[in-house]
Amino acid sequence: MSTIPHLINGDLVTDGDRTADVFNPSTGEVSGRVQLADTATVQRAIEAAKAAFPAWRRTPAAKRAQVMFRFKQLLEQNESKIAQLISQEHGKTLEDAAGELKRGIENVEFACAAPELLKGEYSRNVGPNIDGWSDFQPLGVVAGITPFNFPAMVPLWMYPLAIVCGNCFILKPSERDPTSTLYIAQLLQEAGLPAGVMNVVQGDKVAVDALIQAPEVKALSFVGSTPIAEYIYKEGAARGKRVQALGGAKNHAVLMPDADLDNAVSALMGAAYGSCGERCMAISVAVCVGDQVADALVARLTPQIKALKIGAGTTCGLDMGPLVTGQHRDKVRGYVDDGVAAGAELVVDGRGLSVTGNENGFFLGGCLFDRVTPDMRIYKEEIFGPVLCIVRVNSLEEAMQLINDHEYGNGTCIFTRDGEAARLFCDEIEVGMVGVNVPLPVPVSYHSFGGWKRSLFGDLHAYGPDGVRFYTRRKSITQRWPQRATHEASQFAFPSL
């Protein structure tokens, strides 16, 4: 059985006694074991990054960008292998895994523009014979802690941009599906990145706490659940670190009476059940304005949910694979049980699903609840599974109030043909990412990703322009060369023009 190591200073490292099982969720079998770092292993990675930083920060931005150009080519050349690795350990379909990688590659493309992104600002003669300018300098050693649901894409939100800005990076990926993440990091080494600039430390909370507590780590980027995001933000900020911590979500889709219902249903099927709902941007609540819309939506969704093609993720042509672990499947199933007990109408029940030939896999069929109310646990909490809840309201204003009252503010969307309604929704909704007839409004790489309220802790969003600002700090320089023939008296008042 294979052991998944760390990557430290360009070498694969298997020190330490602690390991954890890695499963193939389609079969339920253990496929490997991953090393779990202790504090000493994390410190070893930190020292490697610290040693590599002086030379890397002095490397011209254009040369750093050249590494990213080669990295992009290697990712594209190895797309099928990476998708296979993702599917084997996460369970998502091959098509979904390939789509995830493509969105990650977009962030590498953005990082290739480093010479443009890192240009400073210059002003001549801000005062008598005085010039002023600012530039953007790297922080030093920075770290990322990433979730299981996007083992390729989310790390690619972080380290390409951090590295191209001149930092050295330590990645702590999810211990549930680490192989694809490690393989991609090795491709970055193959692209010509110097040893120590990029390090991968496998692990659990021990590794996370070691990164938080290490004074050498200047910034932490995190994507995961809200309780852990809040913990990392508080503990990191208390130690003077720069932190961006993206947390959980409960994303609502509002369906207006004038919505193109057929297109809305197609969009909701993918947004709610794609990747088994294991997405922070998944639509988990459909808010129907009027009973007529709700009844029509249920009638159209029900047969499509029952017809979902579900099986081993590595099989082509499927709609859904398994959930990532048996423990998580049981947690999602528990939410369905709770919704039934609370009085919601379970229109489609996926709890009894069994996949022939993969009876021990971590499968759960698509579930649909109707007549869900805001006091129910299935409405309030992030389920992170293939469960869609329908809430009925009487007006757009009531729908918006429902969304604005929720503790999460990650993503939302509205389906309508009414421009006035769409404009009101975009202006007044208290959510960080908004779609109009777009169910998953994930910003492209040259914008930035992040929610509001308890979906984001920190001031800067992930990747894009905010990512450049997060991984750099501004330095302002004011310079004067006095003329030799002149002598000026001392000035004791605060300087001004």
C-alpha positions as a printed Julia matrix, in Angstrom:
497×3 Matrix{Float64}:
   0.0    0.0     0.0
   1.43   3.38   -1.02
   2.41   6.07    1.46
   1.8    9.68    0.46
   4.79  11.78    1.61
   5.58  15.44    2.21
   7.47  17.59   -0.3
  10.14  19.61    1.5
  13.0   21.48   -0.12
  12.42  19.62   -3.37
  12.54  16.14   -1.78
   9.82  13.63   -0.93
   9.95  13.08    2.82
   8.33  10.3     4.87
   9.48  11.06    8.4
   7.23  10.73   11.45
   5.21   7.86   12.89
   1.67   9.17   12.37
  -0.33   8.3     9.26
  -3.99   8.3     8.21
  -5.98   6.13    5.83
  -6.9    7.49    2.4
  -9.99   5.88    0.87
 -11.33   5.22   -2.57
 -14.87   6.5    -1.92
 -16.32   4.53   -4.84
 -15.34   1.2    -3.28
 -15.0    2.11    0.4
 -11.54   0.54    0.45
  -8.35   2.03    1.82
  -6.2    3.05   -1.17
  -3.18   4.4     0.68
  -1.83   6.05    3.77
  -0.8    9.66    4.14
   1.91  10.98    6.43
   0.75  13.29    9.21
   3.36  15.88   10.06
   4.48  16.7    13.56
   5.73  20.12   14.59
   9.32  19.25   13.69
   8.34  18.34   10.11
   6.44  21.6     9.7
   9.42  23.51   11.03
  11.66  21.72    8.54
   9.46  22.99    5.72
   9.47  26.49    7.18
  13.27  26.51    7.34
  13.49  25.35    3.72
  11.14  28.13    2.61
  12.97  30.7     4.72
  16.32  29.72    3.2
  14.95  29.9    -0.36
  13.29  33.28    0.07
  16.22  35.73   -0.32
  17.21  34.41   -3.75
  13.63  33.94   -4.93
  12.5   37.45   -4.01
  15.46  38.84   -6.0
  14.53  36.76   -9.06
  13.04  39.09  -11.69
   9.28  38.92  -11.96
   9.57  37.96  -15.62
  11.64  34.89  -14.74
   9.19  33.91  -12.01
   6.43  34.22  -14.62
   8.35  31.95  -17.0
   8.15  29.18  -14.4
   4.37  29.63  -14.33
   4.14  29.45  -18.12
   5.94  26.08  -18.06
   3.79  24.96  -15.1
   0.61  25.74  -17.05
   1.83  23.62  -19.97
   2.6   20.69  -17.67
  -0.83  20.89  -16.06
  -2.51  20.79  -19.46
  -0.33  17.92  -20.65
  -1.21  15.86  -17.55
  -4.87  16.77  -17.31
  -6.23  13.22  -17.66
  -3.87  11.8   -15.03
  -4.7   14.58  -12.56
  -8.45  14.12  -13.1
  -8.03  10.38  -12.47
  -6.17  11.0    -9.21
  -8.82  13.46   -8.03
 -11.66  11.09   -8.84
  -9.99   8.11   -7.17
  -9.64   9.88   -3.82
 -12.44  12.46   -3.82
 -15.08  10.54   -5.75
 -16.2   13.31   -8.1
 -16.73  12.38  -11.73
 -13.87  12.57  -14.21
 -15.61  15.37  -16.09
 -16.07  17.36  -12.89
 -12.43  16.78  -11.91
 -11.25  17.99  -15.3
 -13.42  21.1   -14.97
 -11.96  21.79  -11.55
  -8.44  21.6   -12.94
  -9.29  23.95  -15.82
 -10.52  26.6   -13.38
  -7.3   26.15  -11.42
  -5.21  26.59  -14.54
  -6.94  29.94  -15.12
  -5.31  31.17  -11.9
  -1.92  30.03  -13.14
  -2.56  32.02  -16.32
  -3.31  35.09  -14.2
  -0.09  34.55  -12.26
   1.83  34.56  -15.56
   1.08  38.3   -15.72
   3.37  39.0   -12.73
   5.39  41.78  -14.41
   2.16  43.71  -14.97
   0.61  42.84  -11.6
   3.63  43.94   -9.6
   4.27  47.25  -11.31
   4.5   50.07   -8.79
   3.32  53.66   -9.02
   5.58  56.66   -9.71
   5.1   60.39   -9.34
   7.76  62.88  -10.32
   8.15  66.19   -8.48
   5.75  65.52   -5.62
   7.74  68.35   -4.01
  10.71  70.53   -5.0
  13.16  68.07   -6.59
  11.37  65.23   -4.78
  10.08  62.09   -6.47
   7.77  59.54   -4.89
   6.91  55.99   -5.77
   5.55  52.79   -4.32
   6.13  49.15   -5.11
   4.76  45.82   -3.97
   7.13  43.54   -2.12
   6.67  39.91   -0.98
   5.89  39.01    2.61
   8.32  36.08    2.95
   7.13  32.63    4.03
   3.37  32.2     3.59
   1.1   29.18    3.96
  -2.16  27.76    2.63
  -4.56  25.27    4.2
  -6.96  23.75    1.69
 -10.12  21.57    1.75
 -10.95  18.13    0.38
 -13.61  19.23   -2.09
 -11.24  20.89   -4.59
  -7.81  19.29   -4.15
  -6.51  20.84   -7.38
  -8.36  24.12   -7.84
  -8.25  25.69   -4.38
  -4.48  25.24   -3.88
  -4.07  26.79   -7.35
  -6.02  29.8    -6.04
  -3.16  30.36   -3.62
   0.39  29.33   -4.34
   0.88  30.33   -8.01
   0.07  33.93   -7.16
   1.94  33.88   -3.84
   5.05  32.43   -5.49
   5.01  34.68   -8.54
   4.81  37.66   -6.16
   8.14  36.52   -4.7
   7.03  34.59   -1.62
   7.92  31.04   -0.58
   4.96  28.78    0.13
   3.97  25.93    2.46
   0.8   24.05    1.51
  -1.14  21.9     3.97
  -3.68  20.06    1.78
  -6.57  17.93    2.99
  -5.45  14.58    4.31
  -8.53  12.98    2.73
  -7.4   13.31   -0.91
  -3.76  14.47   -0.99
  -2.3   12.6    -3.98
  -3.38  14.92   -6.8
  -2.28  17.97   -4.81
   1.17  16.5    -4.26
   1.5   15.46   -7.9
   0.64  18.98   -9.09
   3.25  20.44   -6.73
   5.82  18.08   -8.23
   4.92  19.39  -11.68
   5.74  22.87  -10.41
   9.17  21.61   -9.42
   9.51  20.11  -12.89
   8.68  23.52  -14.34
  11.91  24.85  -12.87
  10.93  26.21   -9.47
  13.94  26.27   -7.12
  13.91  23.84   -4.19
  12.32  25.23   -1.06
  10.12  27.81   -2.76
   7.16  25.41   -2.71
   6.68  22.84    0.05
   3.8   20.46    0.8
   3.23  19.31    4.37
   0.63  16.59    4.81
  -1.18  16.61    8.11
  -4.06  17.4    10.4
  -4.65  19.93   13.2
  -1.1   19.43   14.5
   0.29  20.81   11.24
  -2.29  23.61   11.13
  -1.45  24.77   14.64
   2.28  24.6    13.89
   1.79  26.94   10.92
  -0.35  29.3    12.99
   2.17  29.44   15.81
   5.34  29.77   13.72
   6.56  33.39   13.73
   8.3   32.85   10.38
   4.94  32.35    8.62
   3.72  35.82    7.71
   0.36  35.03    6.13
  -2.23  32.24    6.14
  -4.82  31.5     3.49
  -7.59  29.01    4.3
 -10.69  27.54    2.69
 -12.99  25.24    4.67
 -15.75  25.27    7.27
 -16.72  28.39    9.19
 -15.72  27.14   12.68
 -12.19  26.33   11.47
 -11.99  29.52    9.4
 -12.87  31.57   12.45
 -10.35  29.66   14.59
  -7.52  30.19   12.09
  -8.41  33.86   11.66
  -8.49  34.59   15.39
  -5.35  32.61   16.23
  -3.4   33.87   13.22
  -4.41  37.52   13.63
  -3.59  37.38   17.34
  -0.02  36.54   16.31
   0.2   39.42   13.85
  -0.27  37.35   10.71
  -2.16  38.43    7.63
  -5.12  36.01    7.29
  -7.79  35.32    4.7
 -10.07  32.51    5.88
 -12.97  31.48    3.65
 -15.68  29.6     5.5
 -19.01  27.91    4.92
 -22.06  28.76    2.87
 -25.8   28.34    2.48
 -26.42  29.55   -1.06
 -29.94  30.51   -2.12
 -31.41  30.63   -5.62
 -34.45  32.88   -5.97
 -36.96  31.87   -8.64
 -39.29  34.65   -9.74
 -42.7   33.99  -11.38
 -41.32  35.15  -14.74
 -38.24  32.9   -14.64
 -37.4   30.65  -17.57
 -38.23  27.58  -15.53
 -36.8   24.96  -17.88
 -33.4   26.67  -17.89
 -33.61  27.29  -14.16
 -34.25  23.6   -13.52
 -31.26  22.59  -15.64
 -29.1   25.1   -13.78
 -30.31  23.96  -10.37
 -29.67  20.3   -11.13
 -26.01  20.99  -11.79
 -25.63  23.56   -9.02
 -27.29  21.44   -6.32
 -26.14  17.92   -7.25
 -22.87  18.44   -9.12
 -19.97  17.01   -7.11
 -22.6   15.61   -4.7
 -23.18  19.14   -3.4
 -19.67  19.17   -1.91
 -19.04  22.73   -3.09
 -18.99  25.97   -1.11
 -20.85  27.53   -4.06
 -23.45  24.77   -4.37
 -27.08  25.9    -4.41
 -28.72  24.22   -1.44
 -31.87  26.36   -1.11
 -34.35  27.27   -3.86
 -36.55  30.18   -2.77
 -39.72  30.17   -4.86
 -41.76  33.37   -5.08
 -45.29  32.02   -5.06
 -46.78  28.53   -4.75
 -47.27  28.27   -8.49
 -43.51  28.56   -9.07
 -42.77  26.1    -6.27
 -45.26  23.5    -7.5
 -43.92  23.72  -11.05
 -40.31  23.5    -9.83
 -41.0   20.38   -7.76
 -42.81  18.76  -10.68
 -39.87  19.34  -13.0
 -37.07  18.55  -10.56
 -38.47  15.29   -9.18
 -38.06  13.06  -12.25
 -34.65  14.52  -13.07
 -33.32  13.89   -9.56
 -34.63  10.33   -9.65
 -32.9    9.84  -13.02
 -29.45  11.01  -11.9
 -26.72   8.67  -13.14
 -24.69   7.78  -10.07
 -21.7    5.46   -9.85
 -17.95   5.2    -9.41
 -16.47   8.6   -10.16
 -13.82   7.14  -12.45
 -16.55   5.94  -14.83
 -17.25   8.38  -17.64
 -20.69   9.82  -18.38
 -22.02  10.04  -14.81
 -23.83  12.87  -13.05
 -22.63  12.08   -9.53
 -20.11   9.9    -7.76
 -19.89   9.05   -4.05
 -19.31  11.39   -1.13
 -15.74  11.72    0.08
 -15.9    9.47    3.17
 -18.31   7.13    4.9
 -18.36   9.47    7.89
 -19.41  12.41    5.74
 -22.07  10.34    3.95
 -23.53   9.39    7.32
 -23.5   13.04    8.41
 -25.43  14.11    5.31
 -27.85  11.22    5.76
 -28.37  12.42    9.33
 -29.41  15.84    8.02
 -32.02  14.17    5.82
 -33.33  12.24    8.83
 -33.49  15.48   10.78
 -35.4   17.27    8.02
 -38.03  14.53    7.96
 -38.36  14.68   11.74
 -38.75  18.47   11.61
 -41.73  18.18    9.25
 -40.25  19.07    5.88
 -41.69  17.15    2.93
 -39.09  14.74    1.53
 -40.13  14.59   -2.13
 -37.11  12.56   -3.32
 -35.29  10.29   -0.87
 -31.79   9.2    -1.9
 -30.9    7.43    1.34
 -31.55   3.93    0.02
 -29.25   4.16   -2.98
 -27.06   1.14   -3.69
 -24.67   1.07   -6.65
 -24.32  -2.39   -8.2
 -20.74  -3.56   -8.0
 -19.86  -0.77   -5.54
 -22.14  -1.62   -2.66
 -19.52  -0.55   -0.1
 -18.94   2.86   -1.69
 -19.94   6.06    0.08
 -23.0    6.75   -2.06
 -26.09   8.82   -1.37
 -28.73   9.65   -3.94
 -30.08  13.1    -4.64
 -32.59  14.36   -2.08
 -35.25  17.04   -2.46
 -37.17  18.71    0.38
 -40.2   20.92   -0.08
 -41.91  23.26    2.39
 -38.74  23.88    4.36
 -38.94  26.69    6.92
 -36.15  28.94    8.25
 -36.3   27.44   11.73
 -35.29  23.97   10.47
 -31.73  22.73   10.87
 -31.6   21.65    7.21
 -32.17  25.29    6.29
 -29.85  26.91    8.8
 -26.77  24.71    8.49
 -24.45  23.85    5.62
 -25.18  20.23    4.66
 -22.46  19.85    2.0
 -24.25  17.03    0.27
 -26.76  16.3    -2.54
 -29.72  17.86   -0.72
 -31.84  20.71   -2.12
 -34.39  22.52    0.06
 -37.34  24.45   -1.34
 -38.64  27.42    0.64
 -41.86  29.17   -0.38
 -42.28  32.95   -0.06
 -44.75  35.53   -1.35
 -42.49  38.26   -2.73
 -38.98  39.14   -3.85
 -38.62  41.36   -0.79
 -39.43  38.39    1.48
 -36.91  36.23   -0.38
 -34.21  38.86   -0.03
 -34.91  39.32    3.66
 -34.57  35.57    4.13
 -31.15  35.6     2.48
 -29.95  38.73    4.26
 -30.96  37.3     7.63
 -28.85  34.15    7.15
 -25.46  34.0     8.88
 -23.7   33.02    5.64
 -23.24  35.29    2.65
 -21.12  33.37    0.17
 -23.07  33.07   -3.09
 -26.6   33.54   -4.38
 -28.5   33.93   -7.64
 -31.82  35.03   -9.06
 -33.71  33.59  -12.02
 -35.84  36.24  -13.7
 -36.55  38.06  -16.97
 -37.17  41.32  -15.1
 -34.22  43.73  -15.23
 -35.63  45.88  -12.44
 -35.91  42.89  -10.11
 -32.41  41.72  -11.0
 -30.94  45.16  -10.39
 -32.66  45.46   -7.0
 -31.43  42.01   -6.06
 -27.82  42.78   -7.05
 -27.85  46.1    -5.2
 -29.51  45.07   -1.95
 -28.54  41.45   -1.33
 -25.93  41.02    1.41
 -23.89  38.32   -0.3
 -20.39  38.46   -1.75
 -20.98  36.7    -5.1
 -24.22  37.17   -7.02
 -25.53  35.58  -10.2
 -28.36  36.68  -12.47
 -29.6   33.55  -14.28
 -26.17  32.1   -13.39
 -26.37  29.49  -10.6
 -22.67  29.29   -9.68
 -21.34  32.86   -9.94
 -17.69  31.91   -9.33
 -15.55  34.87  -10.43
 -13.0   34.31  -13.17
  -9.32  34.42  -12.23
  -8.82  38.13  -12.9
 -11.56  39.05  -10.43
 -11.56  37.83   -6.81
 -13.51  35.17   -4.89
 -15.06  35.63   -1.47
 -18.26  35.91    0.5
 -19.63  38.21    3.17
 -20.66  37.76    6.79
 -19.53  34.44    8.31
 -18.41  33.12    4.94
 -15.18  35.15    5.04
 -12.85  36.21    7.84
 -10.36  38.85    6.74
 -10.4   41.9     4.51
  -9.16  40.49    1.2
 -10.79  37.91   -1.06
  -8.99  35.01   -2.74
  -7.03  35.19   -6.02
  -7.28  37.95   -8.62
  -6.44  41.55   -7.63
  -7.14  40.89   -3.94
  -4.75  37.95   -4.06
  -1.93  40.19   -5.28
  -2.59  42.6    -2.43
  -2.78  39.77    0.09
   0.59  38.28   -0.86
   2.43  41.6    -1.12
   2.89  44.71    0.99
   3.19  48.22   -0.32
   6.36  50.19    0.27
   6.3   53.94   -0.41
   9.58  55.71   -1.15
  10.17  59.46   -1.26
  13.53  60.52   -2.7
  15.33  63.81   -3.03
  18.7   64.76   -4.54
  19.5   68.35   -3.45
  21.26  70.61   -5.87
  24.92  71.01   -4.91
  24.97  74.79   -5.09
  22.1   75.28   -2.68
  21.82  75.11    1.09
  18.49  75.04    2.83
  17.69  75.98    6.37
  16.21  73.49    8.8
  12.44  73.22    8.7
  10.64  72.45   11.95
   7.04  72.65   10.76
   5.43  69.53    9.29
   6.55  69.38    5.62
   4.08  70.45    2.97
   4.14  71.93   -0.5
